[in-house]
Amino acid sequence: MSFFKKIFSSEKKETLDKGLEKSKTSFFGKLSKVVAGKSKVDDEVLDDLEEVLVSSDVGVNTTLKVIERIEERVAKDKYLGTDELNKILREEIASLLSETNLGEETEFTVPQDKKPYVIMVVGVNGVGKTTTIGKLAYQFKKQGLNVVLGAADTFRAAAIDQLQVWADRVDVPIIKQSMGSDPASVAFDTLQSAVNQNADVVIIDTAGRLHNKVNLMNELTKVKRVMQKVVEGTPNDVLLVLDGSTGQNAFEQAKQFTAATEVSSLAVTKLDGTAKGGVVIGISDQFKIPVKYIGVGEGIEDLQVFNKFEFVDSFFK
């Protein structure tokens, strides 16, 4: 039994294994073709491996980094058997994730010295932003924390309604105004209400429009500025939600949002329905932003704290 298994409960681990099944099957299917009939890692194997990593949505820059590290090991050890490739890949990817990710959390926690702890959630529509907020609220509440939601995506009536559904389901208060209201005003009301209620965590939804980056930038800057009038130093976390099943498109969204606002953490959703799980490795490495949460199923418990050991263990099982 590996050391990794002891970190997550067996049920949680099973969900993660299942959620990454498609990515793993696709990746190792390609990898086995690369090493078929070869006994040692040579230039040809490395070229083919490069192709496998890129086509698994790890991203070009991250792929080149991984290949370079394996080349260094080949040069140092003079001979590397293809049977060792799996182990080496696993080590190098874990080491890459370590560079940007503390990634050693196992529970949904927030720093106790920041109250309320304010999370501003950003991301385009359709990536699972509202669902992620609802599941986060559920997990924090389960830890005994008082949570308040703020519906500052006032651009779409559906966004406010969806968040209300989650607030009812999880049984947490929600602060909202009518569609078309000023998002900054909603954020202000939410924080004031949270302070009055002595809340532990505030999660604020924001509009996911990317077609006009300047407007988005201005809106998010204003929301932040207004929050700081109520609680200094907020938001404590700007969480960008990305849909893992879109592969390279998720890179593009990360690029746009990191240009529009300061993103401090990532949630990668919908990994269970896709073979593009490699995107977690690439985005974390390329943008130097830690992945905090991953979505590996539709159930309310299927949003997990990202743990690099568990992720790599499930991916390379």
C-alpha positions in Angstrom: 0.0 0.0 0.0 1.5 3.3 -1.0 2.1 6.2 1.4 -0.3 8.4 -0.7 -3.4 6.3 0.2 -3.2 7.3 3.8 -3.7 11.0 3.1 -7.2 10.8 1.7 -10.0 8.6 3.0 -10.5 5.6 0.8 -13.9 7.0 -0.5 -12.3 10.3 -1.5 -9.4 8.5 -3.1 -11.8 6.3 -5.1 -13.6 9.4 -6.4 -10.3 10.9 -7.5 -9.2 7.6 -9.2 -12.5 7.4 -11.0 -12.4 11.1 -11.9 -9.0 10.8 -13.6 -9.7 7.5 -15.2 -10.2 8.8 -18.7 -7.1 11.0 -18.6 -5.0 8.2 -17.3 -6.3 5.6 -19.8 -5.7 8.0 -22.7 -2.2 9.0 -21.5 -0.9 5.5 -20.8 -2.5 4.1 -24.0 -0.3 6.6 -25.8 2.7 6.0 -23.6 2.7 2.3 -24.1 2.9 2.8 -27.9 5.9 5.0 -27.4 7.9 2.4 -25.5 6.6 -0.7 -27.4 9.6 -2.8 -28.5 12.1 -0.3 -27.0 14.3 -1.1 -24.1 16.0 2.2 -23.4 15.1 5.8 -23.4 16.7 7.4 -26.5 16.0 10.5 -28.6 13.2 8.8 -30.5 11.4 7.8 -27.3 11.8 11.4 -26.0 10.4 12.9 -29.2 7.4 10.6 -29.1 7.0 11.3 -25.4 6.9 15.0 -26.1 4.1 14.4 -28.5 2.2 12.3 -25.9 2.5 15.1 -23.3 1.4 17.9 -25.7 -1.6 15.8 -26.9 -2.5 15.2 -23.3 -2.9 18.9 -22.8 0.1 19.3 -20.5 1.0 22.4 -22.7 4.1 23.0 -24.9 6.2 24.9 -22.3 5.6 22.5 -19.5 6.2 19.5 -21.8 9.6 20.9 -22.9 10.5 21.4 -19.2 9.7 17.7 -18.5 11.6 16.4 -21.5 14.6 18.6 -20.6 14.6 17.1 -17.1 14.4 13.5 -18.4 17.2 14.3 -20.9 19.4 15.5 -18.0 18.7 12.2 -16.2 19.5 10.2 -19.3 22.8 12.1 -19.7 23.7 11.5 -16.0 22.7 7.9 -15.7 24.0 7.0 -19.3 21.3 4.4 -19.5 17.6 4.6 -18.7 15.3 1.7 -19.3 11.9 2.4 -20.8 10.4 0.4 -17.8 11.6 3.3 -15.6 9.9 6.0 -17.7 6.6 5.8 -15.7 8.5 6.3 -12.4 10.6 9.1 -13.7 7.6 10.9 -15.3 5.8 10.6 -12.0 8.7 12.1 -10.1 9.3 15.0 -12.5 5.6 15.9 -12.6 5.3 15.8 -8.8 8.4 18.0 -8.6 6.9 20.5 -11.1 3.7 20.7 -9.1 5.8 21.3 -6.0 7.2 24.5 -7.5 3.9 26.3 -7.7 1.8 24.3 -5.3 2.0 23.8 -1.7 -0.7 21.3 -2.7 -0.4 19.4 0.6 -3.8 20.3 2.0 -6.4 17.5 2.5 -9.2 19.5 4.1 -11.3 22.6 3.2 -9.8 25.2 5.6 -9.3 29.0 5.7 -6.7 30.9 7.8 -8.2 31.6 11.2 -6.5 35.0 11.5 -8.6 36.5 8.7 -12.2 36.9 9.5 -14.2 37.0 7.3 -12.0 35.2 4.8 -13.1 36.6 1.4 -12.9 34.6 -1.8 -13.7 36.4 -5.0 -14.6 33.9 -7.7 -13.9 34.7 -11.4 -14.2 32.7 -14.6 -16.3 32.6 -17.8 -19.9 31.4 -17.9 -20.3 27.7 -18.3 -17.1 26.5 -16.5 -19.0 25.4 -13.4 -18.3 28.6 -11.4 -21.7 28.7 -9.5 -21.5 25.0 -8.8 -18.0 25.4 -7.5 -19.2 28.2 -5.2 -22.1 26.0 -3.9 -19.9 23.0 -3.3 -17.3 25.2 -1.5 -20.0 26.7 0.7 -21.1 23.2 1.5 -17.6 22.0 2.4 -16.8 25.1 4.6 -20.1 24.8 6.4 -19.4 21.1 7.0 -16.2 22.3 8.8 -18.4 24.3 11.1 -17.7 27.7 9.4 -20.4 30.4 8.9 -20.5 31.1 5.2 -22.2 34.1 3.3 -22.6 34.1 -0.5 -22.7 37.3 -2.6 -24.3 37.3 -6.1 -22.2 39.9 -7.8 -22.7 38.4 -11.3 -25.6 40.8 -12.0 -25.2 40.6 -15.7 -27.2 37.4 -16.0 -30.5 36.8 -14.1 -29.7 33.0 -14.3 -26.5 33.5 -12.4 -28.4 35.0 -9.4 -31.1 32.3 -9.6 -28.5 29.5 -9.7 -26.6 30.9 -6.7 -29.9 31.2 -4.8 -30.6 27.5 -5.5 -27.2 26.6 -4.1 -27.7 28.9 -1.1 -31.0 27.1 -0.3 -29.6 23.7 -0.9 -26.6 24.3 1.4 -28.7 26.5 3.8 -26.4 29.6 3.8 -27.4 33.2 3.5 -27.1 35.0 0.2 -26.9 38.7 -0.5 -28.3 39.7 -3.9 -29.8 42.6 -5.8 -31.8 42.7 -9.0 -30.2 41.9 -12.4 -28.3 44.8 -13.8 -27.3 46.2 -10.4 -23.8 47.4 -9.7 -21.7 44.4 -8.8 -19.5 46.5 -6.5 -22.7 47.5 -4.6 -23.6 43.8 -4.1 -20.0 43.0 -2.9 -20.2 45.9 -0.4 -23.5 44.7 1.0 -22.3 41.2 1.2 -19.2 42.1 3.2 -21.2 44.4 5.5 -23.7 41.7 6.2 -20.9 39.1 6.8 -19.2 41.4 9.3 -22.5 42.0 11.1 -23.2 38.2 11.2 -19.6 37.5 12.3 -19.2 35.2 9.3 -16.1 33.1 8.8 -16.1 32.9 5.0 -17.5 35.1 2.2 -17.7 33.8 -1.4 -18.5 36.3 -4.1 -19.6 35.4 -7.6 -18.6 37.8 -10.4 -19.6 38.2 -14.0 -17.8 35.9 -16.5 -17.7 38.1 -19.6 -14.4 38.0 -21.5 -15.4 39.7 -24.7 -14.3 43.1 -23.3 -11.3 42.7 -21.2 -11.0 46.4 -20.3 -14.6 46.4 -18.9 -13.9 43.2 -17.0 -10.7 44.6 -15.5 -12.5 47.8 -14.5 -15.4 45.9 -12.9 -13.2 43.5 -10.9 -10.9 46.4 -9.8 -14.0 48.3 -8.6 -15.4 45.3 -6.8 -12.1 44.8 -5.0 -11.8 48.5 -4.1 -15.3 48.6 -2.6 -14.6 45.4 -0.6 -11.6 47.0 1.0 -13.7 49.8 2.3 -15.5 47.3 4.5 -12.7 44.8 5.3 -9.1 45.8 4.7 -6.9 43.6 2.5 -9.8 41.8 0.9 -10.4 39.7 -1.2 -8.0 37.3 0.5 -8.2 34.9 -2.5 -9.1 35.5 -6.1 -10.1 32.0 -7.3 -10.2 31.4 -11.1 -12.5 28.5 -12.1 -11.5 26.7 -15.3 -13.2 23.9 -17.2 -10.7 21.1 -17.4 -12.5 19.4 -20.3 -11.8 22.3 -22.6 -8.0 21.5 -22.6 -6.1 24.2 -24.4 -9.0 26.6 -24.2 -8.5 26.6 -20.4 -5.0 28.0 -21.0 -6.4 30.8 -23.1 -9.0 31.7 -20.4 -6.2 31.6 -17.7 -4.2 34.0 -19.8 -7.1 36.4 -20.2 -8.1 36.5 -16.6 -4.6 36.7 -15.2 -4.1 39.8 -17.5 -7.4 41.3 -16.2 -6.9 40.7 -12.5 -4.5 39.3 -9.9 -5.5 35.6 -9.7 -4.2 33.8 -6.6 -5.6 30.3 -6.9 -7.3 27.9 -9.4 -10.2 25.5 -9.4 -10.2 23.1 -12.3 -13.6 21.5 -12.9 -15.2 18.7 -15.0 -12.1 16.5 -15.0 -14.2 13.3 -14.7 -15.7 13.7 -18.1 -12.5 14.2 -20.0 -9.1 12.8 -21.0 -7.6 16.3 -20.6 -6.5 16.0 -17.0 -3.0 17.0 -18.0 -4.2 20.5 -18.2 -3.9 20.7 -14.4 -0.2 20.1 -14.6 0.4 22.6 -17.5 -1.7 25.5 -16.2 -0.3 25.3 -12.7 3.2 25.3 -14.1 2.8 27.9 -16.8 1.0 30.5 -14.7 2.7 29.8 -11.4 -0.6 29.9 -9.7 -1.5 27.0 -7.3 -4.4 24.7 -8.1 -6.5 24.7 -4.9 -9.5 22.6 -5.9 -10.5 20.1 -8.6 -13.9 18.9 -9.7 -14.0 15.1 -10.3 -17.7 14.4 -10.4 -21.2 15.9 -10.3 -21.9 15.1 -6.6 -21.8 17.7 -3.9 -18.8 15.9 -2.4 -16.9 15.7 -5.7 -15.1 19.0 -5.4 -11.8 18.1 -3.8 -9.0 20.0 -2.2 -6.1 19.5 -4.7 -3.4 17.4 -3.2 -0.4 17.0 -5.5 0.6 13.6 -4.0 -2.9 12.2 -4.4 -3.3 13.6 -7.9 0.0 12.2 -9.2 -0.7 8.9 -7.4 -4.1 8.6 -9.1 -2.8 9.7 -12.5 0.1 7.2 -12.5 -1.5 4.3 -10.7 
